[in-house]
């Protein structure tokens, strides 16, 4: 007999908020490239170049940090 486990699919919005909070080291609503590199190298074995590429796509205003949601 097989094993079946029902799992509720992850809510993408909640997952993004949770991930952002993990990267937001200072709790100021901003994630800096250095923090993203450190966290994603450790947790996902990403290279600094891979993280930088993704970060630059998210940092469209070239502020040096990314925020979650609307920035005031």
N, CA, C and O atoms as CSV, one atom per row, in Angstrom:
chain,resi,resn,atom,element,x,y,z
A,1,UNK,N,N,0.846,-1.170,0.000
A,1,UNK,CA,C,0.000,0.000,0.000
A,1,UNK,C,C,0.890,1.231,0.000
A,1,UNK,O,O,1.856,1.309,0.758
A,2,UNK,N,N,0.562,2.185,-0.849
A,2,UNK,CA,C,1.343,3.414,-0.952
A,2,UNK,C,C,1.038,4.387,0.178
A,2,UNK,O,O,0.054,4.242,0.904
A,3,UNK,N,N,1.884,5.354,0.301
A,3,UNK,CA,C,1.728,6.390,1.317
A,3,UNK,C,C,1.319,7.676,0.623
A,3,UNK,O,O,1.940,8.078,-0.360
A,4,UNK,N,N,0.301,8.309,1.117
A,4,UNK,CA,C,-0.191,9.551,0.535
A,4,UNK,C,C,-0.303,10.594,1.630
A,4,UNK,O,O,-0.884,10.344,2.686
A,5,UNK,N,N,0.254,11.754,1.371
A,5,UNK,CA,C,0.145,12.847,2.333
A,5,UNK,C,C,-0.399,14.064,1.611
A,5,UNK,O,O,0.111,14.458,0.562
A,6,UNK,N,N,-1.429,14.651,2.173
A,6,UNK,CA,C,-2.025,15.846,1.590
A,6,UNK,C,C,-1.286,17.064,2.125
A,6,UNK,O,O,-1.158,17.247,3.335
A,7,UNK,N,N,-0.812,17.878,1.225
A,7,UNK,CA,C,-0.139,19.114,1.627
A,7,UNK,C,C,-0.822,20.288,0.956
A,7,UNK,O,O,-1.082,20.275,-0.247
A,8,UNK,N,N,-1.099,21.274,1.734
A,8,UNK,CA,C,-1.677,22.502,1.195
A,8,UNK,C,C,-0.581,23.217,0.404
A,8,UNK,O,O,0.516,23.416,0.926
A,9,UNK,N,N,-0.851,23.603,-0.834
A,9,UNK,CA,C,0.174,24.319,-1.602
A,9,UNK,C,C,0.584,25.607,-0.894
A,9,UNK,O,O,-0.238,26.267,-0.259
A,10,UNK,N,N,1.842,25.948,-1.010
A,10,UNK,CA,C,2.349,27.161,-0.371
A,10,UNK,C,C,1.701,28.382,-0.996
A,10,UNK,O,O,1.540,28.457,-2.214
A,11,UNK,N,N,1.336,29.326,-0.167
A,11,UNK,CA,C,0.810,30.599,-0.630
A,11,UNK,C,C,2.010,31.442,-1.057
A,11,UNK,O,O,2.866,31.773,-0.236
A,12,UNK,N,N,2.069,31.780,-2.321
A,12,UNK,CA,C,3.226,32.490,-2.851
A,12,UNK,C,C,3.454,33.812,-2.128
A,12,UNK,O,O,4.595,34.144,-1.808
A,13,UNK,N,N,2.410,34.562,-1.868
A,13,UNK,CA,C,2.541,35.852,-1.184
A,13,UNK,C,C,3.130,35.667,0.216
A,13,UNK,O,O,4.034,36.403,0.613
A,14,UNK,N,N,2.628,34.702,0.949
A,14,UNK,CA,C,3.148,34.440,2.296
A,14,UNK,C,C,4.589,33.964,2.240
A,14,UNK,O,O,5.403,34.344,3.082
A,15,UNK,N,N,4.909,33.142,1.262
A,15,UNK,CA,C,6.268,32.630,1.106
A,15,UNK,C,C,7.233,33.772,0.796
A,15,UNK,O,O,8.332,33.818,1.348
A,16,UNK,N,N,6.836,34.690,-0.077
A,16,UNK,CA,C,7.683,35.838,-0.400
A,16,UNK,C,C,7.911,36.730,0.819
A,16,UNK,O,O,9.032,37.178,1.063
A,17,UNK,N,N,6.853,36.986,1.580
A,17,UNK,CA,C,6.982,37.805,2.791
A,17,UNK,C,C,7.931,37.147,3.785
A,17,UNK,O,O,8.784,37.811,4.374
A,18,UNK,N,N,7.779,35.850,3.966
A,18,UNK,CA,C,8.621,35.106,4.901
A,18,UNK,C,C,10.076,35.157,4.458
A,18,UNK,O,O,10.969,35.408,5.267
A,19,UNK,N,N,10.311,34.918,3.165
A,19,UNK,CA,C,11.673,34.956,2.635
A,19,UNK,C,C,12.299,36.335,2.762
A,19,UNK,O,O,13.480,36.457,3.087
A,20,UNK,N,N,11.508,37.377,2.505
A,20,UNK,CA,C,12.026,38.737,2.628
A,20,UNK,C,C,12.426,39.033,4.069
A,20,UNK,O,O,13.469,39.636,4.319
A,21,UNK,N,N,11.602,38.611,5.002
A,21,UNK,CA,C,11.917,38.852,6.418
A,21,UNK,C,C,13.216,38.157,6.819
A,21,UNK,O,O,13.977,38.681,7.633
A,22,UNK,N,N,13.468,36.988,6.255
A,22,UNK,CA,C,14.715,36.279,6.550
A,22,UNK,C,C,15.929,37.046,6.033
A,22,UNK,O,O,16.980,37.063,6.673
A,23,UNK,N,N,15.779,37.671,4.890
A,23,UNK,CA,C,16.888,38.414,4.298
A,23,UNK,C,C,17.054,39.806,4.884
A,23,UNK,O,O,18.142,40.377,4.814
A,24,UNK,N,N,16.008,40.356,5.454
A,24,UNK,CA,C,16.028,41.712,6.013
A,24,UNK,C,C,16.698,41.677,7.383
A,24,UNK,O,O,16.028,41.679,8.416
A,25,UNK,N,N,18.022,41.644,7.376
A,25,UNK,CA,C,18.809,41.478,8.593
A,25,UNK,C,C,18.559,42.564,9.636
A,25,UNK,O,O,18.562,42.288,10.836
A,26,UNK,N,N,18.346,43.779,9.188
A,26,UNK,CA,C,18.187,44.905,10.113
A,26,UNK,C,C,16.734,45.205,10.460
A,26,UNK,O,O,16.468,46.047,11.317
A,27,UNK,N,N,15.786,44.527,9.807
A,27,UNK,CA,C,14.380,44.750,10.077
A,27,UNK,C,C,13.858,46.103,9.623
A,27,UNK,O,O,12.868,46.595,10.164
A,28,UNK,N,N,14.507,46.710,8.638
A,28,UNK,CA,C,14.125,48.038,8.163
A,28,UNK,C,C,13.312,48.002,6.879
A,28,UNK,O,O,13.008,49.048,6.306
A,29,UNK,N,N,12.958,46.812,6.426
A,29,UNK,CA,C,12.187,46.699,5.196
A,29,UNK,C,C,13.022,46.802,3.942
A,29,UNK,O,O,12.499,47.021,2.850
A,30,UNK,N,N,14.337,46.642,4.103
A,30,UNK,CA,C,15.256,46.718,2.976
A,30,UNK,C,C,16.201,45.526,3.009
A,30,UNK,O,O,16.651,45.103,4.074
A,31,UNK,N,N,16.495,44.991,1.827
A,31,UNK,CA,C,17.468,43.915,1.717
A,31,UNK,C,C,18.599,44.417,0.831
A,31,UNK,O,O,18.372,44.863,-0.293
A,32,UNK,N,N,19.804,44.338,1.344
A,32,UNK,CA,C,20.983,44.782,0.622
A,32,UNK,C,C,21.651,43.591,-0.057
A,32,UNK,O,O,21.502,42.449,0.378
A,33,UNK,N,N,22.385,43.872,-1.123
A,33,UNK,CA,C,23.018,42.823,-1.911
A,33,UNK,C,C,23.890,41.906,-1.051
A,33,UNK,O,O,23.839,40.685,-1.198
A,34,UNK,N,N,24.672,42.475,-0.175
A,34,UNK,CA,C,25.575,41.676,0.659
A,34,UNK,C,C,24.806,40.663,1.511
A,34,UNK,O,O,25.226,39.515,1.656
A,35,UNK,N,N,23.676,41.103,2.072
A,35,UNK,CA,C,22.848,40.209,2.885
A,35,UNK,C,C,22.254,39.097,2.027
A,35,UNK,O,O,22.199,37.942,2.449
A,36,UNK,N,N,21.812,39.450,0.826
A,36,UNK,CA,C,21.229,38.455,-0.077
A,36,UNK,C,C,22.275,37.435,-0.492
A,36,UNK,O,O,21.995,36.236,-0.522
A,37,UNK,N,N,23.479,37.898,-0.811
A,37,UNK,CA,C,24.544,36.973,-1.203
A,37,UNK,C,C,24.847,36.002,-0.075
A,37,UNK,O,O,24.908,34.792,-0.291
A,38,UNK,N,N,25.035,36.526,1.119
A,38,UNK,CA,C,25.371,35.678,2.267
A,38,UNK,C,C,24.292,34.619,2.518
A,38,UNK,O,O,24.596,33.441,2.702
A,39,UNK,N,N,23.042,35.052,2.522
A,39,UNK,CA,C,21.942,34.132,2.823
A,39,UNK,C,C,21.738,33.092,1.721
A,39,UNK,O,O,21.551,31.910,2.012
A,40,UNK,N,N,21.774,33.520,0.469
A,40,UNK,CA,C,21.480,32.600,-0.627
A,40,UNK,C,C,22.648,31.690,-0.964
A,40,UNK,O,O,22.441,30.594,-1.485
A,41,UNK,N,N,23.871,32.120,-0.677
A,41,UNK,CA,C,25.012,31.224,-0.819
A,41,UNK,C,C,24.900,30.075,0.174
A,41,UNK,O,O,25.132,28.914,-0.161
A,42,UNK,N,N,24.544,30.423,1.387
A,42,UNK,CA,C,24.449,29.432,2.457
A,42,UNK,C,C,23.261,28.506,2.270
A,42,UNK,O,O,23.397,27.287,2.377
A,43,UNK,N,N,22.100,29.075,1.991
A,43,UNK,CA,C,20.885,28.254,1.964
A,43,UNK,C,C,20.637,27.550,0.637
A,43,UNK,O,O,20.131,26.427,0.621
A,44,UNK,N,N,20.984,28.188,-0.475
A,44,UNK,CA,C,20.678,27.607,-1.786
A,44,UNK,C,C,21.920,27.301,-2.613
A,44,UNK,O,O,21.811,26.894,-3.770
A,45,UNK,N,N,23.097,27.496,-2.028
A,45,UNK,CA,C,24.368,27.233,-2.705
A,45,UNK,C,C,24.484,28.022,-4.013
A,45,UNK,O,O,25.030,27.529,-5.000
A,46,UNK,N,N,23.966,29.244,-4.008
A,46,UNK,CA,C,24.065,30.110,-5.187
A,46,UNK,C,C,25.404,30.830,-5.169
A,46,UNK,O,O,25.963,31.090,-4.104
A,47,UNK,N,N,25.913,31.149,-6.346
A,47,UNK,CA,C,27.147,31.909,-6.431
A,47,UNK,C,C,26.836,33.392,-6.253
A,47,UNK,O,O,25.704,33.821,-6.481
A,48,UNK,N,N,27.830,34.175,-5.848
A,48,UNK,CA,C,27.614,35.616,-5.752
A,48,UNK,C,C,27.150,36.221,-7.082
A,48,UNK,O,O,26.361,37.165,-7.093
A,49,UNK,N,N,27.632,35.687,-8.183
A,49,UNK,CA,C,27.242,36.192,-9.496
A,49,UNK,C,C,25.761,35.928,-9.771
A,49,UNK,O,O,25.067,36.787,-10.315
A,50,UNK,N,N,25.276,34.738,-9.395
A,50,UNK,CA,C,23.864,34.411,-9.593
A,50,UNK,C,C,22.970,35.319,-8.749
A,50,UNK,O,O,21.959,35.831,-9.228
A,51,UNK,N,N,23.354,35.508,-7.496
A,51,UNK,CA,C,22.563,36.359,-6.602
A,51,UNK,C,C,22.573,37.802,-7.108
A,51,UNK,O,O,21.537,38.467,-7.110
A,52,UNK,N,N,23.723,38.280,-7.532
A,52,UNK,CA,C,23.843,39.646,-8.037
A,52,UNK,C,C,22.957,39.859,-9.258
A,52,UNK,O,O,22.309,40.898,-9.380
A,53,UNK,N,N,22.923,38.900,-10.149
A,53,UNK,CA,C,22.090,38.998,-11.355
A,53,UNK,C,C,20.613,39.128,-10.980
A,53,UNK,O,O,19.909,39.985,-11.515
A,54,UNK,N,N,20.149,38.292,-10.074
A,54,UNK,CA,C,18.749,38.334,-9.633
A,54,UNK,C,C,18.467,39.638,-8.888
A,54,UNK,O,O,17.434,40.273,-9.095
A,55,UNK,N,N,19.398,40.024,-8.021
A,55,UNK,CA,C,19.233,41.239,-7.224
A,55,UNK,C,C,19.094,42.463,-8.129
A,55,UNK,O,O,18.232,43.312,-7.900
A,56,UNK,N,N,19.935,42.552,-9.148
A,56,UNK,CA,C,19.885,43.706,-10.045
A,56,UNK,C,C,18.560,43.781,-10.802
A,56,UNK,O,O,18.084,44.871,-11.118
A,57,UNK,N,N,17.978,42.644,-11.088
A,57,UNK,CA,C,16.674,42.632,-11.742
A,57,UNK,C,C,15.596,43.179,-10.806
A,57,UNK,O,O,14.673,43.867,-11.243
A,58,UNK,N,N,15.724,42.867,-9.522
A,58,UNK,CA,C,14.742,43.342,-8.541
A,58,UNK,C,C,14.979,44.806,-8.170
A,58,UNK,O,O,14.032,45.528,-7.860
A,59,UNK,N,N,16.241,45.247,-8.200
A,59,UNK,CA,C,16.606,46.625,-7.854
A,59,UNK,C,C,16.575,47.480,-9.118
A,59,UNK,O,O,17.611,47.954,-9.585
A,60,UNK,N,N,15.386,47.671,-9.660
A,60,UNK,CA,C,15.234,48.374,-10.935
A,60,UNK,C,C,15.589,49.850,-10.862
A,60,UNK,O,O,15.935,50.452,-11.878
A,61,UNK,N,N,15.508,50.438,-9.684
A,61,UNK,CA,C,15.844,51.864,-9.518
A,61,UNK,C,C,17.304,52.067,-9.135
A,61,UNK,O,O,17.735,53.197,-8.907
A,62,UNK,N,N,18.065,50.982,-9.065
A,62,UNK,CA,C,19.493,51.014,-8.742
A,62,UNK,C,C,19.777,51.755,-7.431
A,62,UNK,O,O,20.683,52.584,-7.351
A,63,UNK,N,N,18.972,51.431,-6.401
A,63,UNK,CA,C,19.133,52.063,-5.085
A,63,UNK,C,C,20.157,51.339,-4.211
A,63,UNK,O,O,20.628,51.885,-3.213
A,64,UNK,N,N,20.497,50.105,-4.595
A,64,UNK,CA,C,21.437,49.336,-3.791
A,64,UNK,C,C,20.750,48.445,-2.769
A,64,UNK,O,O,21.411,47.749,-1.998
A,65,UNK,N,N,19.437,48.469,-2.764
A,65,UNK,CA,C,18.646,47.612,-1.886
A,65,UNK,C,C,17.309,47.346,-2.545
A,65,UNK,O,O,16.905,48.054,-3.467
A,66,UNK,N,N,16.620,46.306,-2.059
A,66,UNK,CA,C,15.278,46.032,-2.536
A,66,UNK,C,C,14.321,46.070,-1.353
A,66,UNK,O,O,14.710,45.834,-0.209
A,67,UNK,N,N,13.065,46.371,-1.652
A,67,UNK,CA,C,12.031,46.411,-0.631
A,67,UNK,C,C,10.915,45.467,-1.029
A,67,UNK,O,O,10.831,45.029,-2.177
A,68,UNK,N,N,10.064,45.160,-0.072
A,68,UNK,CA,C,8.920,44.308,-0.366
A,68,UNK,C,C,7.663,45.163,-0.354
A,68,UNK,O,O,7.410,45.874,0.617
A,69,UNK,N,N,6.893,45.104,-1.394
A,69,UNK,CA,C,5.676,45.904,-1.463
A,69,UNK,C,C,5.995,47.314,-1.925
A,69,UNK,O,O,7.049,47.572,-2.507
A,70,UNK,N,N,5.071,48.212,-1.659
A,70,UNK,CA,C,5.249,49.607,-2.078
A,70,UNK,C,C,6.137,50.343,-1.097
A,70,UNK,O,O,5.996,50.229,0.120
A,71,UNK,N,N,7.046,51.092,-1.662
A,71,UNK,CA,C,7.929,51.907,-0.826
A,71,UNK,C,C,7.338,53.302,-0.713
A,71,UNK,O,O,6.891,53.880,-1.703
A,72,UNK,N,N,7.341,53.833,0.489
A,72,UNK,CA,C,6.781,55.166,0.711
A,72,UNK,C,C,7.831,56.228,0.496
A,72,UNK,O,O,7.546,57.417,0.638
